[in-house]
Amino acid sequence: MKDLKFEQKRSLTRLEAADQLTALAAALRKGEDAELELSPGTLSLRIADDLRSEIEVEIGDGEIELEIEFTWSTGSSRKEPARKAAGTAKAVGTAKAAGTAKAAGTAKAATRKKARRA
């Protein structure tokens, strides 16, 4: 079971997606506690100094999906294995966007664009 899961899907313009990713980048630079505005509220995450990253690109069904995922330890003092926490900002290029925060150690930003035929 996850400690927390937050998910949001909505349409965005390319500039709104860029603003969302810029806010995430600023939070990563700042470190420690990061606050991301994801209407209708604010997502607060504690970001560790050391992160793991994964970049994934999928092309198919007339869409291009780009996912950039950051994962870090919550540093909890529990005896069970540390759980991942997540802040995910997914931007879907042609207009969809999703924000997902799972628990307290993964920040995932993704941009998905519809593939255009030449």
C-alpha positions as CSV (number, residue, x, y, z in Angstrom):
1,M,0.0,0.0,0.0
2,K,1.2,3.5,-0.8
3,D,1.5,6.2,1.9
4,L,-0.1,8.7,-0.5
5,K,-1.2,8.9,-4.1
6,F,-2.2,12.0,-5.9
7,E,-3.2,12.0,-9.6
8,Q,-4.5,14.8,-11.8
9,K,-5.3,14.8,-15.5
10,R,-6.2,17.9,-17.5
11,S,-5.6,19.6,-20.8
12,L,-2.6,22.0,-21.1
13,T,-1.1,24.3,-23.6
14,R,2.6,23.8,-24.5
15,L,3.4,26.9,-22.4
16,E,1.5,25.7,-19.4
17,A,3.3,22.4,-19.6
18,A,6.6,24.3,-19.8
19,D,5.6,26.4,-16.7
20,Q,4.8,23.2,-14.8
21,L,8.2,21.6,-15.7
22,T,10.0,24.9,-14.9
23,A,8.4,24.9,-11.4
24,L,9.5,21.4,-10.9
25,A,13.1,22.3,-12.0
26,A,13.1,25.2,-9.6
27,A,11.9,23.0,-6.7
28,L,14.7,20.5,-7.5
29,R,17.3,23.3,-7.5
30,K,16.1,24.6,-4.2
31,G,16.1,21.2,-2.5
32,E,14.5,20.1,0.7
33,D,10.8,21.1,0.8
34,A,9.3,21.8,-2.6
35,E,5.9,23.1,-3.3
36,L,4.3,22.6,-6.7
37,E,1.1,24.3,-7.6
38,L,-1.3,21.7,-9.1
39,S,-4.8,23.1,-9.1
40,P,-6.9,22.8,-7.1
41,G,-4.1,22.7,-4.5
42,T,-0.4,22.6,-3.7
43,L,1.7,19.4,-3.6
44,S,4.5,19.6,-1.0
45,L,7.4,17.2,-1.2
46,R,10.7,16.8,0.7
47,I,13.3,16.3,-2.0
48,A,16.6,14.5,-1.1
49,D,20.0,15.6,-2.4
50,D,20.6,12.3,-4.2
51,L,18.1,11.1,-6.8
52,R,17.8,8.3,-9.3
53,S,16.5,9.1,-12.8
54,E,14.8,7.2,-15.6
55,I,13.9,8.6,-19.0
56,E,11.5,6.7,-21.2
57,V,10.2,7.5,-24.7
58,E,7.4,5.5,-26.3
59,I,6.1,6.1,-29.9
60,G,2.9,4.4,-31.0
61,D,-0.8,4.7,-31.7
62,G,-0.3,8.2,-33.2
63,E,1.3,9.5,-30.0
64,I,4.8,10.3,-28.6
65,E,5.2,9.9,-24.8
66,L,8.2,11.2,-23.0
67,E,8.5,10.4,-19.3
68,I,11.2,11.8,-17.0
69,E,11.1,10.2,-13.6
70,F,13.1,11.0,-10.4
71,T,13.1,8.7,-7.4
72,W,14.6,9.2,-3.9
73,S,14.4,7.6,-0.5
74,T,12.0,9.0,2.1
75,G,14.7,8.5,4.7
76,S,12.0,7.2,7.1
77,S,13.1,5.6,10.4
78,R,10.7,2.7,10.0
79,K,12.1,-0.9,10.1
80,E,10.3,-1.9,6.9
81,P,12.0,-1.1,3.6
82,A,11.8,2.5,2.6
83,R,8.9,3.3,0.4
84,K,9.0,5.5,-2.6
85,A,7.2,8.8,-2.6
86,A,6.3,10.5,-5.8
87,G,5.5,13.8,-7.3
88,T,4.6,13.3,-10.9
89,A,3.9,16.1,-13.3
90,K,2.7,14.6,-16.6
91,A,2.1,17.0,-19.4
92,V,0.5,15.7,-22.5
93,G,1.7,17.8,-25.4
94,T,-1.3,18.1,-27.5
95,A,-3.3,19.1,-24.5
96,K,-3.6,16.5,-21.7
97,A,-1.7,16.7,-18.4
98,A,-1.5,14.6,-15.3
99,G,0.0,15.3,-11.9
100,T,0.7,12.3,-9.7
101,A,2.3,12.2,-6.3
102,K,2.6,8.7,-4.9
103,A,4.2,9.0,-1.5
104,A,7.3,10.9,-0.6
105,G,10.2,10.1,-2.9
106,T,9.5,10.1,-6.6
107,A,9.0,13.1,-8.7
108,K,8.0,12.2,-12.2
109,A,7.6,14.7,-15.0
110,A,6.3,13.6,-18.3
111,T,5.4,15.2,-21.6
112,R,3.3,13.4,-24.1
113,K,2.7,14.8,-27.6
114,K,0.5,13.6,-30.4
115,A,2.6,12.5,-33.3
116,R,2.0,14.5,-36.4
117,R,2.0,12.9,-39.8
118,A,4.0,14.7,-42.4
